[in-house]
Amino acid sequence: MTGAPASAAGGGPSGPQGASAAADGGLPGTAASGAQGGTLPARAGKLAAAAVNQASVWNVANLLTMLRLLLVPAFVALMLAGGGYDPAWRSLAWAAFAIAMITDLFDGHLARTYDLVTDFGKIADPIADKAIMGAALICLSSLGDLPWWVTIVILGRELGITLLRFLVIRYGVIPASRGGKLKTLTQGVAVGMYVLALTGWLASLRFWVMAAAVVLTVVTGLDYVRQAMVLRRRGVAERTAVLEDSEA
């Protein structure tokens, strides 16, 4: 140690890079110290960025997503308790389902508003959405409250569109449409009404709400297929144009 500031010894910066060079034992002004001084801060920056990304997984948006995932087995247990037809247990199951649907509205909004989007959230959020909806539909059909064809149509559409998104991701992202958001809301209301042990006119009303949900499910699914075909066609055309320009 010379006791001289890095800025005085060789005109180097007195900030992090100068400190890194001095700490590494390099002589100011030499090529070796310059290389080490430039490499170490870069590595330190990458490590710091990785640490921030790992810490950001535990943000409020992802915690809500994790809560929704934990609610899936709790919902199934409550739904099937007492033989699956006890109004009290069904009410508790509805509460778990409602909380899951509400957190679905908030976690995405929080992630976008406060820049909390993470790779974990991109993967876990759609999984949590489909897990709670799929669990509810399968439970209702297994109990005889909902025809199996309804469950097959809704789940088939959700899984098919998810697969379609992955297939065309190289060409771009299919944005969520207003119809898709309305479909999600209608599905949530309809399934929630079926989870509750409703009687009278409310039992008749839920049939029509579910019918609307099925129609929206099919229509928006076909629209997503159309968007995927347009996106792929446009992507292929752009790639072809780039190849032709490069060969010219």
C-alpha positions as CSV (number, residue, x, y, z in Angstrom):
1,M,0.0,0.0,0.0
2,T,1.4,3.4,-1.0
3,G,-1.1,5.5,0.9
4,A,-1.6,7.7,-2.2
5,P,-5.1,8.1,-3.7
6,A,-5.7,6.3,-7.0
7,S,-6.4,9.6,-8.7
8,A,-3.0,10.9,-7.7
9,A,-1.1,7.7,-8.6
10,G,-1.2,7.6,-12.4
11,G,-4.3,9.7,-12.9
12,G,-6.7,6.7,-12.4
13,P,-10.3,7.2,-11.2
14,S,-10.8,7.3,-7.5
15,G,-14.2,5.5,-7.8
16,P,-14.9,1.7,-7.7
17,Q,-12.6,0.9,-10.6
18,G,-9.6,2.6,-8.9
19,A,-10.4,0.9,-5.6
20,S,-10.6,-2.4,-7.4
21,A,-7.2,-2.0,-9.0
22,A,-5.6,-1.0,-5.7
23,A,-7.2,-3.8,-3.8
24,D,-6.0,-6.2,-6.4
25,G,-2.4,-5.1,-5.8
26,G,-1.9,-3.9,-9.4
27,L,0.3,-0.9,-10.1
28,P,-1.5,2.2,-11.3
29,G,-0.8,3.0,-14.9
30,T,0.1,-0.5,-16.0
31,A,-1.8,-2.5,-18.6
32,A,-2.3,-5.4,-16.2
33,S,-3.9,-3.2,-13.6
34,G,-6.1,-1.6,-16.2
35,A,-7.4,-4.9,-17.4
36,Q,-8.0,-6.2,-13.9
37,G,-9.6,-2.9,-12.8
38,G,-11.9,-3.1,-15.8
39,T,-12.7,-6.8,-15.4
40,L,-13.4,-6.9,-11.7
41,P,-16.0,-4.1,-11.6
42,A,-17.7,-5.8,-14.6
43,R,-17.9,-9.1,-12.8
44,A,-19.0,-7.4,-9.6
45,G,-21.7,-5.6,-11.6
46,K,-23.0,-8.9,-13.0
47,L,-23.0,-10.5,-9.6
48,A,-24.8,-7.5,-8.1
49,A,-27.4,-7.7,-10.9
50,A,-27.9,-11.4,-10.4
51,A,-28.4,-10.8,-6.7
52,V,-31.0,-8.1,-7.4
53,N,-32.8,-10.4,-9.8
54,Q,-32.9,-13.3,-7.3
55,A,-34.1,-11.0,-4.5
56,S,-36.8,-9.5,-6.8
57,V,-38.4,-13.0,-7.0
58,W,-39.7,-12.4,-3.5
59,N,-41.8,-9.4,-4.5
60,V,-45.4,-8.8,-3.6
61,A,-46.7,-9.8,-7.1
62,N,-44.9,-13.2,-7.0
63,L,-46.1,-13.8,-3.4
64,L,-49.7,-13.4,-4.5
65,T,-49.0,-15.8,-7.3
66,M,-47.5,-18.3,-4.8
67,L,-50.6,-17.8,-2.6
68,R,-52.8,-18.7,-5.6
69,L,-50.9,-21.9,-6.2
70,L,-51.2,-22.8,-2.5
71,L,-54.9,-22.2,-2.7
72,V,-55.4,-24.9,-5.3
73,P,-55.0,-27.9,-3.0
74,A,-56.9,-26.1,-0.3
75,F,-59.8,-25.4,-2.7
76,V,-60.0,-29.0,-3.8
77,A,-60.0,-30.3,-0.2
78,L,-62.8,-27.8,0.8
79,M,-64.7,-28.6,-2.4
80,L,-64.7,-32.4,-1.8
81,A,-65.2,-32.2,2.0
82,G,-68.4,-33.7,3.3
83,G,-69.0,-35.6,0.2
84,G,-68.8,-32.5,-2.0
85,Y,-72.4,-31.4,-1.4
86,D,-72.2,-29.8,2.0
87,P,-73.3,-26.1,1.6
88,A,-70.9,-24.9,4.4
89,W,-67.9,-26.6,2.9
90,R,-68.9,-25.3,-0.6
91,S,-69.1,-21.8,0.8
92,L,-65.5,-22.1,2.1
93,A,-64.4,-23.5,-1.2
94,W,-66.0,-20.5,-2.9
95,A,-64.1,-18.2,-0.6
96,A,-60.8,-19.8,-1.6
97,F,-61.7,-19.6,-5.2
98,A,-62.7,-16.0,-4.9
99,I,-59.4,-15.1,-3.2
100,A,-57.5,-16.8,-6.0
101,M,-59.4,-14.9,-8.7
102,I,-58.9,-11.6,-6.9
103,T,-55.2,-12.2,-6.5
104,D,-55.1,-12.9,-10.2
105,L,-56.3,-9.4,-10.9
106,F,-53.8,-7.8,-8.5
107,D,-50.6,-9.6,-9.1
108,G,-50.3,-8.8,-12.8
109,H,-51.3,-5.1,-12.2
110,L,-48.7,-4.7,-9.5
111,A,-46.0,-6.4,-11.5
112,R,-46.6,-4.1,-14.5
113,T,-47.1,-0.9,-12.5
114,Y,-44.1,-1.2,-10.2
115,D,-41.8,-3.0,-12.6
116,L,-41.9,-6.3,-10.7
117,V,-42.0,-8.6,-13.7
118,T,-39.7,-11.6,-13.3
119,D,-39.1,-14.8,-15.2
120,F,-40.7,-16.7,-12.3
121,G,-43.8,-14.6,-12.5
122,K,-44.1,-15.1,-16.3
123,I,-44.1,-18.8,-15.8
124,A,-45.9,-19.2,-12.5
125,D,-48.8,-16.7,-13.1
126,P,-50.4,-18.6,-16.1
127,I,-49.8,-21.9,-14.4
128,A,-51.6,-20.6,-11.2
129,D,-54.5,-19.3,-13.3
130,K,-55.1,-22.5,-15.1
131,A,-54.5,-24.7,-12.0
132,I,-57.3,-23.0,-10.0
133,M,-59.7,-22.9,-12.9
134,G,-58.9,-26.5,-13.9
135,A,-59.3,-27.7,-10.4
136,A,-62.7,-26.1,-10.0
137,L,-64.0,-27.4,-13.3
138,I,-62.8,-30.9,-12.8
139,C,-64.3,-31.0,-9.2
140,L,-67.6,-29.7,-10.5
141,S,-67.8,-32.2,-13.3
142,S,-66.7,-35.1,-11.1
143,L,-69.5,-34.2,-8.7
144,G,-72.0,-34.1,-11.5
145,D,-72.7,-30.3,-11.2
146,L,-71.2,-29.4,-14.6
147,P,-71.2,-31.5,-17.8
148,W,-67.8,-32.9,-18.7
149,W,-68.0,-31.4,-22.2
150,V,-68.0,-27.9,-20.7
151,T,-64.8,-28.7,-18.7
152,I,-63.2,-30.2,-21.8
153,V,-64.0,-27.2,-24.0
154,I,-62.7,-24.6,-21.5
155,L,-59.6,-26.5,-20.5
156,G,-58.8,-27.6,-24.0
157,R,-59.0,-24.0,-25.2
158,E,-56.8,-22.7,-22.4
159,L,-54.1,-25.4,-22.9
160,G,-54.3,-25.0,-26.7
161,I,-53.9,-21.3,-26.7
162,T,-51.0,-21.5,-24.3
163,L,-49.3,-24.0,-26.6
164,L,-50.0,-21.8,-29.5
165,R,-48.4,-18.8,-27.8
166,F,-45.2,-20.8,-27.3
167,L,-45.2,-22.0,-31.0
168,V,-45.3,-18.4,-32.4
169,I,-43.2,-16.7,-29.7
170,R,-40.3,-16.6,-32.2
171,Y,-42.4,-14.2,-34.4
172,G,-43.8,-12.1,-31.6
173,V,-46.2,-12.1,-28.6
174,I,-50.0,-12.4,-28.9
175,P,-51.4,-9.7,-26.6
176,A,-54.3,-10.3,-24.3
177,S,-57.5,-8.9,-25.9
178,R,-60.5,-7.3,-24.3
179,G,-62.5,-10.3,-25.3
180,G,-60.0,-12.6,-23.5
181,K,-60.2,-10.5,-20.4
182,L,-64.0,-10.6,-20.5
183,K,-63.8,-14.3,-21.0
184,T,-61.7,-14.7,-17.9
185,L,-64.1,-12.6,-15.9
186,T,-67.1,-14.5,-17.1
187,Q,-65.5,-17.8,-16.5
188,G,-64.6,-16.8,-12.9
189,V,-68.2,-15.6,-12.2
190,A,-69.8,-18.7,-13.7
191,V,-67.6,-21.2,-12.0
192,G,-68.0,-19.3,-8.7
193,M,-71.7,-19.6,-9.0
194,Y,-71.5,-23.3,-9.6
195,V,-69.2,-23.8,-6.6
196,L,-71.8,-22.2,-4.4
197,A,-74.8,-24.4,-3.5
198,L,-77.3,-22.1,-5.2
199,T,-81.0,-22.9,-5.6
200,G,-84.0,-21.3,-7.3
201,W,-83.6,-18.5,-9.9
202,L,-79.9,-18.2,-9.0
203,A,-79.3,-21.8,-10.1
204,S,-81.0,-21.0,-13.4
205,L,-79.0,-17.8,-13.8
206,R,-75.7,-19.5,-13.4
207,F,-76.5,-21.8,-16.4
208,W,-76.8,-18.8,-18.6
209,V,-73.6,-17.2,-17.2
210,M,-71.8,-20.4,-17.9
211,A,-73.3,-20.6,-21.4
212,A,-71.9,-17.0,-22.1
213,A,-68.5,-18.1,-20.7
214,V,-68.4,-21.1,-23.1
215,V,-69.3,-18.9,-26.1
216,L,-66.6,-16.4,-25.2
217,T,-64.2,-19.2,-24.6
218,V,-64.7,-20.5,-28.1
219,V,-64.9,-17.2,-29.9
220,T,-61.8,-15.7,-28.3
221,G,-59.9,-18.9,-28.8
222,L,-60.6,-18.7,-32.6
223,D,-59.6,-15.1,-32.5
224,Y,-56.2,-16.0,-30.9
225,V,-55.7,-18.7,-33.6
226,R,-56.3,-16.0,-36.3
227,Q,-53.9,-13.6,-34.6
228,A,-51.3,-16.4,-34.4
229,M,-51.6,-17.1,-38.1
230,V,-51.3,-13.4,-39.0
231,L,-48.3,-13.1,-36.7
232,R,-46.5,-16.1,-38.2
233,R,-47.2,-15.0,-41.8
234,R,-45.9,-11.5,-41.0
235,G,-42.8,-13.0,-39.3
236,V,-42.0,-15.3,-42.2
237,A,-42.4,-12.5,-44.7
238,E,-40.0,-10.3,-42.7
239,R,-37.4,-13.0,-42.5
240,T,-37.7,-13.7,-46.2
241,A,-37.2,-10.0,-47.0
242,V,-34.2,-9.8,-44.7
243,L,-32.6,-12.9,-46.5
244,E,-33.3,-11.4,-49.9
245,D,-31.7,-8.1,-48.9
246,S,-28.6,-9.9,-47.5
247,E,-28.2,-11.9,-50.7
248,A,-28.7,-8.8,-53.0
